């Protein structure tokens, strides 16, 4: 039984968790693509694995992908499909399955239809699979669908979530408008010249797909929360309400653990772009991940 060979594409803050979880779940890390602080480091040192792996972080994506013979690429770079099209294409054109933390990738069929249909065709041609996963996969989509199955009639699903953007890296912080003036936030985030879906948008569409619901309308509003000082950045006569809470979730760790635990279902999925709501339920990996494929 061969180990699952994984290339880490993007070596920022999130990669320290995905690399460690991959290593601890028995994956063979065969390549790493990154820049900045991680560039030139052994992934064992970068992720604090406590061992040298011999895999050095490189900024030459084509060279790494050509030489590493990976089964799966874990992409943890940006938040929108437009930013990830090229990295995903590089992987699937080589027959490498892709799983990404990209928030729009959780359900991009309407927000980036043209690009996703192209990637879907390339993946099918090369017999590999693409999916987006992370915190939304389990906690925003699949748990909601599971809880809904315990209800007779649903009239409203209401959710709220929060997280610290400082824990994710510069791409997510920029997407949320951190460090902008009110005027800059209005121009770049609240009413940008080019529409960019919020992370709740794609998750809401995925919930509807999971439950077979038809979307009649959908909208989003971006409202800034502004503080007056600097801070350091590093649910009797009606159907019963059903409510669940995840109290102060460790969103970074949950996102990265979901990505890693999703890999066996990614490898068992049909070729093409398969969203998380259509994948088999993910499961906790008690044994090395190759035992689940």
N, C-alpha and C positions, 0 to 999 in steps of 0.2 A: 504494500500500500504506500504510494508515494505521497510525500508531503506536498501541500499546496504552496506553490511558488508565487510570491507577491512582490510587486514593485510599488513603493511609496512615491506618489507623484504630488509633490508639494511638501516641503519640510519646514513648516511654521509651527506655531504653538500646538495645533491639533495633532500634528504628526507625532509628537512626543507620546501621546496617549495611544494612537492607533498602532504605532510601531511596538510599543510595550505590550499591548493587548495581543497583537499578532504573534509576537515572540512567545508570550506566555500560553497561547493557544496552539502552539506547535506549527505555525506557518514557517515556511522558509523564506526569509527576506532576501531577494535576489537583486534588488536595485533600488536606488533612491535618487529622486530628482528634486532639486531645490536651488535656492540662492540665498544671498544674505548671510546671516550668522551661521547657518547650518552648512554652507558650502565648504567642501573639503573635509568635513568631519566624518569619522566612522559612525554609522547609525547607532552603534552600541553606546558610544559616548554621547551623541546628540540626544538619544531617548533615555539615557540613564539605565541601560540594560544590565550593567555590571560586567559585561563581556565585550570583547572586540569581535565584530562580525566579518571584517574585511570588506564590507560594503561601504563605499565612500559616496557621500552626497555629491552629485554632479549637476551642473546646469546644462549639460548637453543631452536633452531629452531623447533625440533620435538615436544617439550612440547607446544610451542606457537601454532603451526599448529594443534595439536591434540585438543587443548582446545578452540580455538577462533571461530570455525564454520564460517570461512570466505567464502564469495562469490568470492572475487578477491584478488589476491596477486599482489602488486606493487613491482617489484624487481628493485632496483637501486644500484647495487653493481659493477659488472665488465663489461668489454667491449667485451668479447669473449664467444661463446657458451661453449667452453671447461671449462671455469670457472663457468658457470651458470648451467651446466647440472644437478648437484646434487640438487641445490635449486629448479630448475624448476620441477624436478622429484618428490621431496618431496611434492610440492604443487599439481601437477596434479594427483598423485597417491591417493591423498585425495579428488579429485574432485573439487579442487580450481582452478578457471580460473586464468591465468597469463598474465600480461602485463609488459613489461620490457623496460628500457632505454638502454639495451645492444645494442651497435651499430651494431654488426654482426647479431643480431636477427631481424633486419629490413628485411632481405632477405637471410637466411642462407642455402637455399636448395642446393647450390653447394659447398660452403666453409666448411660446417659441415654436410654433407648429412647423414652420418651414425647416428650421435647423434640426429639430427632433426627427422629422420624417426622413431627412437625409441620413442622419446618424443611425436610425432604425434600419434603413436599407443597407448601409455599410455593414452593420453588425450582423444582419441576417446573411449577407453575402459571405461573411467570414466566420459564421457559425459561433458567434459569441453574444453576450448579453450585457446590457447597460441598465443600471438602476440608480436612483437617488435614495438615500436612506439617512438615518440619524434620529435625533430625538423625536421628530414629527412622525416617523414611521410607526413606532409603537405607541407613544403617549398621546399624539394628536389625531391619529387616524385609526389604527387597528384596535386599540383599546376602546375607542369611541364606538366603532362598529360592533365590538363584542358586547359592550354594555347595552347598546341599543337592542341587541337580540334578546335581552331580558325584559323588554318593554312591549306592551300590547299596541300602544299608539304613541307616536312622537309628534309633538307640535312645535317644539323648539329645541335646538341644541345650542347651548351658550358656553363659551370657553374663554379663559383668560390665561395668559402665560407671561412670564418675565424671565430675564436672564441678564447677566453682566457681560456686555459686549467686550469689555476689556480682557476677558479670558479667552477670546477667540482669535484676536489678531487684527491687523490694520484693515483688511478687506471688509470685514463685517462692521467695524467701527465707522468706516467711511460710508458704507451703505445706509447706516442709521443716522448719518448727519452729525456725528460727534465732533465737537470743537468748532461748529459753524455758528456764525451770528444768526439772529432771527431772520435777517434779510437773506442771508445765504441759504438757510434752511428752506425758506419759502420758495426760492428760485430753484434750488437743486433737488430738494426732497419732496416738499408739499405739492408743487406744481412744476415738475420738470418738463423740458421740451420733449423728451422721449419717455414713454411709460415704462416703469419697472414695477413688477408685482411685489407686494409685500410678502413676507414668508407665510402669513396666514392665508393669503389668496390661494396659493397652490395647494396648501393643506386642506382648505375648505373644498376645493374642487375634487381632491382625492377622496375626502369623506363622502361626497355625493356619488362619486364613481363606485366606491366600496358598497354603498347602500342602495345603488340603483336609482338615485334621485335625479330629477331633471332640474337644472339651474334656470330659473326664470330671470334673475338679475343678480349682479354681483358688483360691489363697489368697495373702495378703500379710501381712508382718510389718514393723512399723516399729520400728527399734532406734536410739536416739540415740547419737551419738558426742560425748562431753563432754571438753573440755579444761580444764586447771586454771589457765589464765591467759587474759587478754583478748587478742584479736587484732583487728587493724584490718580493717573490712569495706569497702570502696568497691564352649589345647587338645589278632603271631605267634599266630595262633589266633583271631583275631577281626577284625571289620571295622575298617579303619584309622580313626584319628581325623582329622578335618579341622578346622583351626584357622586363624583369621586375626586379626590385630591392627591396630588403628589407634593408633599410638603417640602419646600426648599430643595427641589431636585438638583443634583449635580449635573447640570445640562451638558457640560463639556464631556465628562466621563460617560454619561448615558449615550450621547451622540456617538462617541468613538467606540464604545462597547457594542452598540447596535450595528455599526458599520462592520466590525469584525465578526460578530455572531451571525450576520446576514450572509457572509461569504458562501457557506454551503448551499443556501437556497438560491443564491445568485448562480452558482455553478449548475444547479439542477433545473434552472428555468429555461424556457425555450429561447432561441436566438432572437435578437432584436431589442428594442427598448421596452422594458417591462417595469411598470411603476410598482411601488411598494404595496399598494392596495391589491395588486394582482398576484403577488408572490405568495408562496406557502408561508404559514406562520413561522416567524423566526423562533429559535430556541436557544437555551443556555447550553454552552459547549462544555460538558463535563469532561470529555476526552479530547485529544488533539483533533483539530477540525477536519483532517482527512477522513476520519471515521464516519463523518456525516454526509459524505458525497457519494 
